Amino acid sequence: MVNSMIGPASPQPLTWTVSVANLTVVDRVPAEILHLVDTYWYQFAPLETKWHAALATAVGLLALISIVGNGCVIFIFSSTKSLRTPSNLMVINLAFADFMMMFTMAPPLIVNSYHETWVFGALMCEIYGMFGSLSGCVSIWSMTMIAYDRYNVIVKGLSGKPLTYAGSVLRILFVWANSLLWTLAPLFGWNRYVPEGNMSACGTDYLSKDWISVSYIYAYSIFVYWLPLFLIIYCYTYILQAVSAHERNMREQAKKMNVASLRSSDASKTNAEIKLAKIALVTITLWFMAWTPYLRRKGKMAAFAEPHFSAWTQTVVSNVTVVDKVPPEMLHMVDAHWYQFPPMNPLWHSILGFAIFILGVVSIIGNGCVIYIFTNTKSLRTPSNLLVVNLAFSDFLMMFTMAPPMVINCWHETWSFGPFACELYGMLGSLFGCASIWTMTMIAFDRYNVIVKGLSGRPMTNNGALLRILGIWAFALLWTLAPLFGWNRYVPEGNMTACGTDYLNQDFTSRSYILIYSGFVYYLPLFSIIYSYIYIIQAVSAHEKNMREQAKKMNVASLRSQEAQNTSTEMKLAKVALVTISLWFMAWTPYLVINYTGIFKAAPISPLATIWGSLFAKANAVYNPIVYGISHPKYRAALYQKFPSLSCQDSSADDGQSVASATTGVSEEKTGA
């Protein structure tokens, strides 16, 4: 793409390539659109070639998925007679707007990423910005209309005026007219469409400080973001209240009549509407997660560019580094390696803070539910499930202790809690990570004992499970306390918002800890789990083969007895555990690679790389409750019993057969044998 780029030098804080001259991100912009570029962007170096490639790849994939997906929605809804309803006209309109968004936005962005600047001229920049704004505005107002329609059907019910084709078409026309009004305004002087910071896309001018531009941004955000948001929240608040009241009344009435369910055809329709409301709510939530970062843009957010620096000295012009915001009492913990890097862009801090906040909320709620359900449901209180509870407890504490400090530090853009809190933070993160992986190792051993050894294996007892749990925590505590007493140490990560082990210190003590710790807390559990699952898969394969051969000899369709059914359930659980462990290693491997890169000086390490490795590791605490909640029918049944509003199906439709009768506690029968 760019012939004037040179390979990585040492030191190389920004990983790839800087041009020999003091170029800026604006230097490649064609002369005919320079009048659209704000002077703010002249202080930033060109975006790295790899970022342009990554952006083009990401947009290409998103466009492919969006065009195919929304095209299918439009085709199916418009060509299927039963789906051609007034309500679904708005769904088609939403799909059409999303289809047009990626159909018009993606190809120019990919071409511009290839050329590393905007290449289509001033008029096309304005049209591009207008189309993006128009499609987005239509999408959000279409979803607002869908939310209001759900409100009308579910909350008002028979008292509400049903939506007609004419009414639906009128709403769609209003959505487009309203959107056109807002998105044409910048073409006539109320704000304007200009190149974004990396010069490969165009949008509204949010850097101009004149009253006309600022007033447009505020007015547009109110009528195209805040107003729809509050309308949707209003609708779904009443929808959820109506759903809750309806389900409660149905259960009470069924109890009075001494029947299992009151689900008539009409009630079944209502239940379908409830499902649709949940789908719409998820869609809208994802939409606002996508658009909120764009709304939050400020002048200091430089579109992922790093501050301008000298190509020869590799330093920031103002000599500001990522360490400059660190409190003086923390400086003795910061490695000299980080002084060569400029501060991370504020946008990255916002993204990291938002990501860890979402992960924290999901993990705390998810693992909290696992702990509550498994400890309060008698059929789930088995020795094997004590390990599951311990895993959820460890993951719960991981995000409960890791997420809040990191969110606060991302706000301050540096570590703000002092040296002792940094050491404590690093120790707790290491402790809960170690406890999680060894708990999953013990779960794998238990699956091996139940599935491979079968009746010849010694069943786990409550005392045995408790001893294993105590051993896990003692072992984890031993490893994670060591850095507090001189064997390695806990120090700030590269972006100074989190703390972890010191993998940059080259002395023997520090390097030996990383190597030995990884051996006992990464490789040993990994090989133990691989060993267990190799034999589990062999046992499963042999069992299924024998069952098929025996059934063939006896000329019957199946030999599934109750015991065989339990075994089948154990096989399913083994697959669940295998997926969980695979996700764990996907989460922790990047952090291990960063540690090894540091101690062996294998490649330059940037602040951004270190914190994403840390974030991936913490994300493991989110996977486990999701996998267990989705894949365990008995857990799911208990969850729906205690929280009925979470269920999307009739209680009568619950799977009461083989899978629901033996899940995470499959070794329960063998224990009692």
Secondary structure, 3 states (H helix, E strand, C coil): CCCCCCCCCCCCCCCCCCCCCCCCCCCCCCHHHHHHCCHHHHHECCCCHHHHHHHHHHHHHHHHHHHHHHHHHHHHHHHCHHHCCHHHHHHHHHHHHHHHHHHHHHHHHHHHHHHCCCCCHHHHHHHHHHHHHHHHHHHHHHHHHHHHHHHHHHHHHHHCCCCCHHHHHHHHHHHHHHHHHHHHHHHHCCCCEEECCCCCCEEECCCCCCHHHHHHHHHHHHHHHHHHHHHHHHHHHHHHHHHHHHHHHHHHHHHHCCCCCCCCHHHHHHHHHHHHHHHHHHHHHHHHHHHHHHHCCCCCCCCCCCECECCCCCCECCCCCCCCCCCHHHHHHCCHHHHHCCCCCHHHHHHHHHHHHHHHHHHHHHHHHHHHHHHHCHHHCCHHHHHHHHHHHHHHHHHHHHHHHHHHHHHHCCCCCHHHHHHHHHHHHHHHHHHHHHHHHHHHHHHHHHHHHHHHCCCCCHHHHHHHHHHHHHHHHHHHHHHHHCCCCEEECCCCCCEEECCCCCCHHHHHHHHHHHHHHHHHHHHHHHHHHHHHHHHHHHHHHHHHHHHHHHCCCCCCCHHHHHHHHHHHHHHHHHHHHHHHHHHHHHHHHHHHHHHHCCCCCCHHHHHHHHHHHHHHHHHHHHHHHHHCHHHHHHHHHHCHHHCCCCHHHCCCCHHHHCCCCCCHHHHHC
